[in-house]
Amino acid sequence: MLEWANEYLAYCVRYASKTINDKRNVFRRLFTKAQPNMDVSSFGRRQALDFLQCQFNSRSGYAANKDRKNLASAWAWGVDYLEGFPTTNPFKLVRKFPESREPRYVPPEADFWSTVDAATGQDRVLLLTMLYLAARKGEVYRLTWEDVDFSRRQVRLTTRKRQDGSMEEEWVPMVDELFEALLAHRQTARNEWVFTQSVGRHDGKPYTENRGFPQEICTGAGVRPFGCHAIRHLTASILASADVPMVVIQAILRHKKLSTTERYVRRMETVRPYLQVLSGGRKRTNSGPKAKPPKAATSGGS
């Protein structure tokens, strides 16, 4: 089991650091229930169920299903690349668990700008970059000054979204406010990275994690804390409220599927104007012509 885990994690170095950490952590959890020196042929459906049921009970259905997905992928990799590996995938044999997920909190636009006003220095530039580029956190933290083209007013974002871990890149235009913020920030640059850590042994290095950002600034600004990815959702919401076509929002967010974009902008909101035709139904019914009562039946003949 441990050999399988180590070889799979060595293969996963092609992926983003967050993905690698997720996969490493699921194996750590697995080995609290399964013996690392167990032969993979002895690990079956029952052992997989026991482990995932434990995650469901102690964490959540979403957490259990995420572990199930990661371990099923790892097992499938073992089948493909490790000689003699059991072909029956025990994690796929376990049915998915019910999930109860809270909707992601997306701040009101006013709260976001209150947070920007409370931020200083690099933190303020980070917030503006995430909003105006609709960028993912990892894309922003990977930025180097070579990715910022001031002459053409554009920024190159790179992300690992393909299954094989390949890096994709795309140039995104800068609006005037972001151009000015990044240009001023460039004057204080310490090295090739746009955003760097400023304390501890990682001083001057790019972020891999930035715990507490921007939640701590939100608290200081007196607004409900929100996360970095919520800013990407906020960008989509602002565009949608301005009646920007969905395909344009899809291009700005760089989504492969339109359905993903629709989830970002809360798809049901788009049907609100059409539901208005249902309102006033009782009024229409009450104000309409009264139906005449049926005539009473008569008896007798001529």
C-alpha distance (Angstrom), angle and dihedral (degrees) to the residues before:
residue distance angle dihedral
M1 . . .
L2 3.80 . .
E3 3.81 91.9 .
W4 3.81 90.2 52.0
A5 3.82 91.0 49.6
N6 3.80 94.9 48.3
E7 3.79 94.9 46.8
Y8 3.79 92.1 48.0
L9 3.82 92.6 48.9
A10 3.80 90.0 49.2
Y11 3.80 87.8 55.0
C12 3.82 90.9 49.3
V13 3.81 95.0 64.1
R14 3.81 85.8 98.8
Y15 3.79 90.3 70.4
A16 3.81 130.8 79.3
S17 3.81 116.4 -77.2
K18 3.82 92.9 -111.6
T19 3.81 90.8 54.6
I20 3.80 91.5 49.2
N21 3.81 91.2 49.7
D22 3.81 91.1 49.9
K23 3.80 91.0 52.5
R24 3.81 93.6 44.9
N25 3.80 91.5 50.4
V26 3.80 93.8 50.6
F27 3.81 89.8 55.9
R28 3.79 89.9 49.6
R29 3.79 89.1 54.6
L30 3.79 91.7 45.2
F31 3.81 92.3 54.8
T32 3.79 91.4 56.3
K33 3.83 85.9 67.6
A34 3.82 103.3 27.2
Q35 3.79 127.4 50.3
P36 3.85 111.1 -111.0
N37 3.83 90.4 -141.2
M38 3.83 92.8 53.1
D39 3.78 114.8 119.9
V40 3.80 110.8 -111.9
S41 3.81 89.6 -127.8
S42 3.83 88.3 64.9
F43 3.79 93.0 55.2
G44 3.79 109.8 88.8
R45 3.77 144.9 156.1
R46 3.80 94.1 -66.8
Q47 3.82 93.7 54.0
A48 3.81 90.5 46.6
L49 3.81 90.8 50.4
D50 3.82 92.8 48.4
F51 3.79 91.6 52.2
L52 3.81 95.8 45.2
Q53 3.80 92.6 43.3
C54 3.79 88.0 55.2
Q55 3.82 90.0 53.2
F56 3.79 90.3 48.9
N57 3.81 92.5 50.7
S58 3.80 97.3 43.4
R59 3.82 101.1 33.7
S60 3.82 120.3 10.2
G61 3.79 144.9 -72.8
Y62 3.79 89.8 -98.9
A63 3.82 91.0 53.5
A64 3.81 92.0 47.8
N65 3.80 91.9 49.9
K66 3.80 92.1 47.8
D67 3.84 90.1 52.6
R68 3.79 89.4 46.5
K69 3.81 91.1 53.2
N70 3.82 94.0 47.6
L71 3.80 94.7 46.7
A72 3.80 93.1 44.5
S73 3.82 88.3 54.0
A74 3.80 90.7 48.2
W75 3.80 91.2 49.9
A76 3.82 91.4 49.0
W77 3.80 88.4 52.2
G78 3.80 89.6 52.8
V79 3.80 90.4 52.6
D80 3.81 90.1 52.1
Y81 3.79 99.4 44.3
L82 3.83 112.8 19.0
E83 3.78 116.9 77.0
G84 3.79 114.4 -122.7
F85 3.81 93.5 10.0
P86 3.86 112.9 154.3
T87 3.79 110.1 -98.9
T88 3.81 96.4 -151.0
N89 3.80 107.8 90.4
P90 3.84 106.7 -143.4
F91 3.80 94.3 -167.3
K92 3.79 92.8 56.9
L93 3.80 88.9 52.8
V94 3.81 90.2 62.5
R95 3.79 111.9 85.4
K96 3.78 119.4 -124.5
F97 3.78 118.0 -93.3
P98 3.81 124.5 -121.6
E99 3.78 113.1 -95.4
S100 3.77 131.3 -149.6
R101 3.78 107.1 -172.0
E102 3.76 126.5 -179.8
P103 3.82 113.6 -130.4
R104 3.80 113.4 -107.0
Y105 3.78 112.2 -96.8
V106 3.80 111.6 -120.0
P107 3.81 113.1 -169.7
P108 3.79 123.6 -128.7
E109 3.78 111.4 -101.4
A110 3.83 90.6 -112.9
D111 3.82 91.1 56.4
F112 3.78 91.1 51.8
W113 3.80 92.2 53.2
S114 3.80 90.8 46.2
T115 3.79 86.7 56.4
V116 3.81 91.4 48.7
D117 3.81 89.6 51.2
A118 3.82 90.4 51.7
A119 3.81 93.2 48.2
T120 3.78 124.0 87.9
G121 3.79 137.9 -163.6
Q122 3.78 116.9 -16.3
D123 3.82 93.3 -1.1
R124 3.79 91.5 62.3
V125 3.81 91.7 49.6
L126 3.81 89.9 49.0
L127 3.80 91.8 55.0
L128 3.80 92.9 48.5
T129 3.80 91.9 46.9
M130 3.78 92.5 52.7
L131 3.80 93.1 48.1
Y132 3.80 100.4 43.1
L133 3.81 96.1 42.0
A134 3.83 95.4 37.5
A135 3.79 82.2 -134.2
R136 3.77 130.3 172.2
K137 3.80 116.1 -119.6
G138 3.81 93.7 -111.4
E139 3.80 91.6 50.0
V140 3.81 91.0 55.1
Y141 3.80 95.3 45.2
R142 3.83 90.7 50.8
L143 3.80 93.4 56.1
T144 3.80 118.6 123.2
W145 3.79 124.7 -174.7
E146 3.80 88.4 -104.9
D147 3.81 85.9 66.6
V148 3.81 91.9 58.4
D149 3.81 112.6 78.5
F150 3.80 106.0 -170.8
S151 3.81 93.8 177.4
R152 3.81 92.4 59.1
R153 3.82 93.8 29.9
Q154 3.79 95.3 -126.7
V155 3.80 139.7 120.8
R156 3.79 127.2 -144.6
L157 3.80 113.2 -134.4
T158 3.79 120.3 -165.5
T159 3.78 126.8 -165.9
R160 3.78 140.4 168.1
K161 3.79 105.2 -128.3
R162 3.79 102.5 137.4
Q163 3.80 121.5 96.1
D164 3.80 91.8 -120.6
G165 3.80 91.6 55.3
S166 3.80 95.3 -111.9
M167 3.79 116.3 159.7
E168 3.79 117.5 -118.0
E169 3.78 123.6 -161.6
E170 3.77 135.9 -165.9
W171 3.81 134.4 175.4
V172 3.81 113.0 -125.8
P173 3.84 122.9 -165.9
M174 3.81 120.1 -114.1
V175 3.79 120.6 -132.0
D176 3.81 116.3 -137.7
E177 3.81 96.7 -99.4
L178 3.79 92.5 51.7
F179 3.81 91.3 45.7
E180 3.80 90.9 54.6
A181 3.82 93.4 44.4
L182 3.81 93.6 50.3
L183 3.80 92.7 43.6
A184 3.81 90.8 54.7
H185 3.80 90.5 44.3
R186 3.80 89.5 52.4
Q187 3.79 89.9 65.1
T188 3.81 89.9 63.8
A189 3.82 96.0 45.1
R190 3.81 114.8 140.1
N191 3.80 98.1 -168.9
E192 3.81 141.5 -22.7
W193 3.81 94.1 -54.1
V194 3.80 118.9 92.4
F195 3.81 94.4 -149.8
T196 3.80 121.0 30.3
Q197 3.78 139.1 174.5
S198 3.78 115.0 -104.3
V199 3.81 106.1 -163.2
G200 3.78 139.9 50.5
R201 3.77 130.2 10.6
H202 3.81 91.0 -37.3
D203 3.80 93.0 58.9
G204 3.80 109.3 145.8
K205 3.80 94.6 14.4
P206 3.82 125.0 113.6
Y207 3.77 119.6 -97.4
T208 3.78 121.9 -95.3
E209 3.80 91.5 169.2
N210 3.79 128.7 9.9
R211 3.77 103.0 -171.1
G212 3.78 116.3 -161.9
F213 3.81 94.6 20.5
P214 2.94 120.0 160.1
Q215 3.83 95.6 -9.2
E216 3.80 94.1 77.9
I217 3.81 91.1 51.4
C218 3.82 89.5 48.8
T219 3.80 89.9 54.8
G220 3.79 90.6 50.3
A221 3.80 89.7 49.9
G222 3.81 91.2 51.1
V223 3.81 96.4 -117.9
R224 3.79 132.1 120.3
P225 3.83 108.6 -83.8
F226 3.81 118.3 -107.7
G227 3.80 133.8 -177.8
C228 3.79 133.2 -118.1
H229 3.80 94.7 -101.6
A230 3.81 90.1 53.4
I231 3.82 87.2 66.2
R232 3.81 89.4 60.7
H233 3.80 88.6 52.2
L234 3.81 89.4 48.0
T235 3.81 90.9 54.9
A236 3.80 89.4 53.6
S237 3.81 92.0 47.2
I238 3.81 93.3 50.5
L239 3.80 90.9 50.2
A240 3.80 92.6 47.1
S241 3.82 92.7 49.5
A242 3.82 87.6 54.4
D243 3.83 89.3 55.7
V244 3.80 93.8 -112.6
P245 3.84 106.6 168.1
M246 3.78 114.1 -98.8
V247 3.80 93.3 -122.4
V248 3.81 89.6 56.4
I249 3.82 91.1 50.9
Q250 3.81 87.8 49.0
A251 3.81 89.8 55.2
I252 3.82 92.3 47.7
L253 3.82 92.0 50.3
R254 3.82 90.0 41.9
H255 3.78 93.6 -132.5
K256 3.79 120.4 167.5
K257 3.80 92.6 -147.3
L258 3.79 129.2 44.8
S259 3.82 89.5 -143.6
T260 3.81 89.3 65.3
T261 3.80 90.5 54.1
E262 3.79 90.7 49.3
R263 3.80 90.1 56.7
Y264 3.79 89.5 53.2
V265 3.79 93.4 55.0
R266 3.80 94.4 43.5
R267 3.77 97.7 -105.4
M268 3.83 96.6 -144.6
E269 3.83 90.8 63.2
T270 3.79 88.4 70.3
V271 3.82 91.0 64.8
R272 3.83 94.4 53.7
P273 3.85 95.3 96.3
Y274 3.79 90.8 51.0
L275 3.79 93.5 49.1
Q276 3.80 88.1 59.3
V277 3.80 88.9 78.7
L278 3.80 87.0 70.9
S279 3.81 94.2 57.1
G280 3.78 119.2 97.4
G281 3.77 93.2 30.4
R282 3.82 94.2 133.9
K283 3.81 90.2 49.2
R284 3.78 91.7 51.1
T285 3.80 90.7 49.2
N286 3.80 94.8 47.4
S287 3.80 94.3 46.7
G288 3.77 95.0 48.0
P289 3.81 125.3 100.0
K290 3.79 113.9 -67.9
A291 3.76 115.3 -114.1
K292 3.82 113.2 -120.1
P293 3.78 115.6 -119.3
P294 3.80 114.4 -111.8
K295 3.79 116.8 -97.4
A296 3.78 116.3 -102.3
A297 3.77 114.4 -105.3
T298 3.85 115.5 -107.0
S299 3.77 127.6 -147.7
G300 3.79 132.0 -152.2
G301 3.78 133.8 54.3
S302 3.75 140.6 -121.6
